[in-house]
Amino acid sequence: MVTTNRGQPALFEPSPPYALEVNDINVCYGTSRAVLDLNLKVPEHTIVALIGPSGCGKSTLLRSMNRMNDFVTAAKVTGEVLFRGSNIYGKDADPVLLRRQIGMVFQKPNPFPTSIRKNITWGPSINGYQGNYDELIESSLRRAALWDEVAGKLGESGLALSGGQQQRLCIARAIAMDPDVILMDEPCSALDPGSTLKIENLLLELKERFTIVIVTHNMQQARRVSDYTAFMYQGELIEFGPTDGVFETPKQDLTRDYVSGRFG
Amino acid sequence: MSNTHGMTPINSAIFGGSLRIQGEKKALTYQARATWQPRHRWRAFSSKLFKISTFLATLLAIAALIYLLHSIAGQGLERLSWDFITSFPSRFAAKAGIKAALWGSAYLTLLTAAIAVPIGVGAAVYLEEFAADSKLRRFVDINIANLAGVPSIVYGMLGLMLFVRLCNFGRSLIAGAATMSLLILPIIIVSAREALKTVPMGIRHAAFGLGATKWQTIRAHVLPAALPGILSGIILSLSRAVGETAPLLMIGALSYMAFLPESLQDAFTVLPIQIFNWSTRPQDEFHVAAAAGIIVLLALLLTVNALAILLRMRYQRKAQW
């Protein structure tokens, strides 16, 4: 185990309003602690990138933001995450309603094994969407930059698409719910450079309407798309600030070593 | 860790071990080459030997089946006719048929399915999707697997006590179906759980991520994806129920029935019992009838199993991840 004297984490307080406020979050898997006393403020309509070496807890932190950790039997979360001013771990918080507002895109594209159309409409239909479904399908797919490729074959299986198209379908599926926040867990790690570029361009457009938190292994990607970057190491937040600052003038030695590629 | 080399903390943490690694390298200088004995011919021969012995094992298993089918067919095939299937049993061997037994088997199987399928699939969904990983659940897990191995005669005794006597169903079709349901429930639960386990977690997470409740997720995505596996488990367990004799003898199914059951409370018989009854008679003509009955029963079972395989193949092609 590495024990280093890191000093105080270099934290930065962006200006409000915040989409999410993480206050003193701890996540344990059994006896091992994956996230330690972490504080983070996610401003609205920005892209926040979570970076750090494998196993540093960034995906765990992301999943604690819409209570997807509920499905990991051994995971135990303490602390609070404020969304719209109330704690999502509070007594009367309903994770089902929460996830309807905070969508998620996963590492591996996971479209439902049904038609492209049903992939988009299922979420809204179970949540009581009253609008026009054809419009919803088109606008979601257009915003996910997928419409031109699938317009004529909405009845075909989502699994018949390529990996990059499947991931954009998953993004369209999340957009169709019109959430406040979209959490993305290494959405490009299984994709080729062309598809990655398409999704990165897409993110820049999406932040007009949504707040995005993205976990990425790819530091160039964090640099290209994000407004703020949080660097995590062994469950702790080491540095958080505007992306340019974190990459060009990091305040912590650990951050500098990581972003310059000396370990990871 | 000390920080004496002018390195940053992370440097000394990550690269600090290099000196020690060099030290170990010195100790690992190569020695002279060892002698090797590949014994290649012996290894090749033993591999061939193993292949032949596994082939023999397969042959033996198939040979027994072929011998059974051959002797049964030789005995019973000429006795098989439309009359044989549509006549009630008789004390004259030449006139005896399997009408009551065939219909009894059909009724019993359908009724068993109606009881066991909803309960079995429901229990599987609860254990796999809802139940928290507790000591109690692990205890239930182990015991359901154990129940699948309990001898069928024991289920017969249970059925006799519980349904025939305690519930006062008498020696009826409903008592038989309830007993058979107990017998195949563990099989349905275990196979349905296996089918649910094969549904990728990603599908569930995708649905939860869209604000779906557990039941919405299970109904719209998990159950449809697991359906082929669940169906083939159901069909195979029902084919087991079609062939079972001991528990029904125990609860007192009739061996001679000259009428069809008309309600759930009526007495009944099934094919295996009819066959058993005929084969215990002294007259050779009844043995021939038993052989013909076995042909019908085997044909029925093979059809049901083929149906299970077809269903599995059909849906497997459809659902791919």
Chai-1 contact restraints between the chains, C-beta under 6 A:
chainA,res_idxA,chainB,res_idxB,connection_type,confidence,min_distance_angstrom,max_distance_angstrom,comment,restraint_id
A,V2,B,A13,contact,1.0,0.0,6.0,A-B,restraint_1
A,T4,B,P9,contact,1.0,0.0,6.0,A-B,restraint_2
A,T4,B,A13,contact,1.0,0.0,6.0,A-B,restraint_3
A,T73,B,D133,contact,1.0,0.0,6.0,A-B,restraint_4
A,V96,B,G211,contact,1.0,0.0,6.0,A-B,restraint_5
A,V96,B,T213,contact,1.0,0.0,6.0,A-B,restraint_6
A,R99,B,G209,contact,1.0,0.0,6.0,A-B,restraint_7
A,R99,B,G211,contact,1.0,0.0,6.0,A-B,restraint_8
A,R100,B,G211,contact,1.0,0.0,6.0,A-B,restraint_9
A,M104,B,G209,contact,1.0,0.0,6.0,A-B,restraint_10
A,N110,B,G202,contact,1.0,0.0,6.0,A-B,restraint_11
A,N110,B,A206,contact,1.0,0.0,6.0,A-B,restraint_12
A,P113,B,A319,contact,1.0,0.0,6.0,A-B,restraint_13
A,G123,B,L210,contact,1.0,0.0,6.0,A-B,restraint_14
A,I126,B,A212,contact,1.0,0.0,6.0,A-B,restraint_15
A,I126,B,Q216,contact,1.0,0.0,6.0,A-B,restraint_16
A,N127,B,G211,contact,1.0,0.0,6.0,A-B,restraint_17
A,M177,B,L210,contact,1.0,0.0,6.0,A-B,restraint_18
A,D253,B,T8,contact,1.0,0.0,6.0,A-B,restraint_19
A,L254,B,I10,contact,1.0,0.0,6.0,A-B,restraint_20
A,D257,B,I10,contact,1.0,0.0,6.0,A-B,restraint_21
A,F263,B,I14,contact,1.0,0.0,6.0,A-B,restraint_22
